[in-house]
Amino acid sequence: MNALRLGTRRSALAMAQSAGVAEQVRRVTGRPVELVEITTYGDVSRESLARIGGTGVFVSALRDALLSGEIDLAVHSLKDLPTGRPPDLALAALPPRADARDALVARDGLSFEQLAVAGGRARIGTGSPRRMAQLNAWARALGCEIETVPIRGNVDTRIGYVRSGELDAVVLAAAGLHRIGRAAEVTELLAPDIVLPAPGQGALAVECAAANAALTAQLGGLDDPHTRVAVTAERTLLATLEAGCSAPVGAYADLLSEVTGQAVTHMRLRGVVGTTDGTTLVQLSTTGPLPASTGEAAAVGRRLAEEMLAKGAAGLMGERAH
């Protein structure tokens, strides 16, 4: 039986994510799976993500390999996927989402609040305008100022800035640290009440050629309907704001049950757009019955984004400020 070729970026995190999905793909297809390492422009460029076109730069080489038949399926971090869908590719599965929160890795085991009020301007590294906006706003709310330092690189490189004393802390996605066995280095998990994650953060996307209907159907066995509804609302909000992956937009859909442990009945969607210095944030939320379809989830995201635009969100994003 021919092995399925699963395309992945070469980073330790991408390889760990893909290996986990490969095991699930073997289970639902009954076929062996081999990982095919693909280098993307985002992996080799040292420029900032905002300058080279947002996180979509991690995706295009994998998609090209899918369309050329070099690989059969690809695994992406969902937050890296542009919101526009190519018609010849299928988003076959969104497996159950991991922890969507951001995580602080700080010197001396400190929390954000301890760093911010410690005296001097704490230097906190992140390549994300979304994180910069919310961290700066949080510091201001505490009556402090921090310095957000743009950084790139893999997890080792970023945490290395803290270990060497160059930075006081870095902020990374909690899910990624868990997937590579580095969760013990987290000094604080940042509550979505204070720092909203990127749309789709913590979720993985399994993509294949739309023409391969049999594989698309098999991979559908990995799909988690609750994850799909939540991230559809978040990503539609992002798309409606016409913001790229590098814009300072956070969004998170909580799935709520009336009694803990009971069936999910409601969804709360929160969105934020801000200036990177944190002086201005537009934050809104909406709660309603759990959407019965992705179409309904998209409508929730669209409505909240339109409310945010009406409240001045457009002027806070470089892409739309004319």
N, C-alpha and C positions, 0 to 999 in steps of 0.2 A: 504494500500500500504506500503510495507516494506521501512523503511528509508535506505538511503545510508549512509554507515559508512565512514566518512572522517578522515583519520589519520593525526595527527599533533603533532609536538613537543609541550612541555608544556610551553615554554617561552611566555611572554606577547606578544612579537612581532609575534611569530609563530601563536599564537591563534588569534591575530587580522587579520593576513594575511588569515588564514584559514576560519575565520568567513566571511570575504569578499568574498572569493571564494565560500563558501557554499551557499551564497545567489544567486550567479550566477548559480551554479549547480542546485539549486531548480528551477530556471527559465527555464533552457534548458531541464531538465529531467522531470519536473512536479512531482518530488518525494521529500518528506521531507529528510533533511540531518542532521545527528547527528555527532558531533565532538568526536573523540576517541583520548584521550591523550596518547602519547607514549613517554617514556623516552629513549633517545639515549645515547650512550657512550660519545659522545661529550658534552652532557648536564651535566653528572656527573663527568667526569674527569676534574681535575684542571690543567693538564699539558698543555703545549703550543700546538697549533694546528699542527705546523710543526713536533713536536715530536710524536704525536699520529696518524699522517697519514693524515693531511689536513682536509678540511671541509667535506670530504666524511663520516667522523665519525658521522655526524648528519643524515645521509641518510640511513645507512644499516638497522637499526631497523625498520624504516618505510617500507622499501622494503621487509624485512622479513615478516612483518605483511600483506603486500599485497599478497605475494606469498602463505602464509599459509591460506588466506581467512579470516583473522581476521578483515580486513578492505576492503572496495571496491575501494577506491581511496586515494591518498595522495597528499598533497601540500608541495612543497619544495621551498626555495629560489633557483633560478636557479644557482646562483654562487656556491651553496653547492654541486651541482650534479657533480660527476665524469664524465669525457667526454666519457668514455666507456659506451655503452648501453647494459644492460642485454636483451637477445633476448625475454625473457618471460614477459617483461614489456613494456608498450606503453607510450610514452610521448604524451599524448592525447591532451593537450592544453597548449599553452603559451599565456595567456591573455595579453592585451596591457600593455606595459612596463611603469613603473613609472620612476621618476627622477633617472638617472643612476649615478649621481655625488656623490662624497664623501662630507661630511660636517664636518666642524670644530666647536667644541663646546669649547670655550676658556673662560678663566677668564676675567672679566671686559669688556666683549663684544668685545674683540680684534680680529683683523684679523691675519692671519698667518704672514704676513709681519711685522706687528706691534710687534708681539711676538718675531720674529726672531731678529729684530734690537733693541729690548728694552734693550739690555745689559744683561750679564749673559747668560747661555745656557738654553733656554726654554726647559722644559720637556714635551714632547708630547707623549701621550699614544696611542698605536695601537698594535693589535696582528698580523698585516699583513705585511709580508716582502715586498709586493708590495708597500704598503703605505710608509713603512720606506725608501725604495730606492728612491722614488720620492720626499718625503718631505726633506730628507737629501740633495738631488740634488738641490732642490729649494732653500734651505737655503744657500748652497754653491754659487749658482748663485747670491744671494743677498749679498755675502761676509760675511756670518755669519755661525755659527754652532749651531745645536740644538742637544738635546739628545732624541732619540726615545726610549720609555720605553715599553717593551712587557707587554700587559695586556690581561686578559680574563674576562668573566663575561657578564651578561646581560646589557641592556642599563642603568638601574638605577645604577648598580655597576660602570660602566665606567664613567658616568657623575659625580657620587659621588666623584671620584678621583679629579675632577676639583673643585667641591663645597667645598671639605675639604682642598684644597690648596696643596694636595700631587702632583698634576700635573698642568701644566699651561693650557693644552688643551688635548682633545681626538679627534680622527677622527673616524667617523661612516658613514654608508651608509645613504644618505639623504632619500631614499625611506622608510627605516625602521622607521626613526624618524617621517616621515609624517604619516605612517600607525598606529602608536601608539599615535598620537596627541602631539608629542614633537617637532614639527618643529620650534616653537617659540624660542627654546633654541639654535638654530644654529646661530653662529656668523659670519660664512662665508661659502658659497657654493664654493667648489673648482672646478674651470673650468677644463674640460678635456684637454684643451691646456696645462695645467700645471701638473695635476695629472690625469692620465688615470684610470678609474675604473676597477674593476675586470671583466673578461669576464662574460657577463650575468647579471651583477649587475642591480638591479631595476626590474628584471623580475621574475615572479613566474612560476613554472612548476607544471602541474597537471598530475599525473601519475596513471595508473591503469594496471591491468593484461591484457596482450595482448590477452589472450583467451576470454576476455569479450568484444567481438566485438561490441555488441549493445551499451554498456556504452561508449566504446572508440569513437564510431561514434557520440553519443549524446554530449559528452564532447568537441568534435571537434567544436561545435558551439561557444565555448569560445575562440577559437584560433585566434590570430591576425597575419595575414600573414607578415606584415612589421616587427613585433617583431621577428617572427621566422627566417626571412631572416637575420636580423641584428645579433642576438645572435648565429646563426649557423656559421656565418663568424668568430665571436669572439672566440667561443668555438673550432672551427676547428684550428684556430691559436694556441690556448693553447695546443690542442692535438698533433699538428704537432711538437711543441716544446718539446713534451714528458714531459711536466711539470705538476706536481700535483697541487692541489688547494692551496698548501702552498708555491708555488714558486713565486718569485718576478716578476710576469707577469701582465701587464695591457693591456687591449684591448677595443676598443670602435668603433662601426660602426654607423656613422651619416647617416641618410637618408635625402637627400638633394633635394629641389625643386628649379628650376631655378627662379621662382618667389614666394615670400612668400605667403603661402595660396593656392598655386597650387599643383597639383599632384606631388608626389615624383618621380624623374627621375634618381637620381644617389645615390650611396653609397660611403662614404669615410670610410675606415677602417684604424685605427691607432693602432700600437702595441708598447709596451715598455718592455724591460727586463733590470734589473739592479742589481748591487750589493747593499746589504741593506745599506751600508754606503753612497751610492749615488755618489761614486767617478766615477763609470763607468755606463753609460746607453747606450743601443742600442735602438734607436727609429726610426721607419719607418712608412710611410703611403702610401696608394694607393687609388685613386679615379677612379670610372668607372660607367657605366650604372647600374641601379638597377638590381640585379640578378633576373632572372625570376623564379628561383626555389631554393630550399635549396641546391641542388647539385651544382648549379652555385655559391651560396654563400660560400659553403664549399671550392670550388676551389680557391676563392679569399683569404680566410683565409689561405689555404695551401701555396699558392704562397708567401704571405707576410711573413709567418713564415719561409719559406725556404730562403728568402732574409735576414731575421734577423739572421738565423743560419750562413749564409755565411759571415755576418758582425761581427761574434764573439759572438752571443747570447748564444751558447752552454756553453761556459766557465763561464758564469755568473750565471748558475743555478746549485745548488748542485747536483741535480739528474743526470745531464749529464756530470758533470766534472769528468773525469776519470784520 
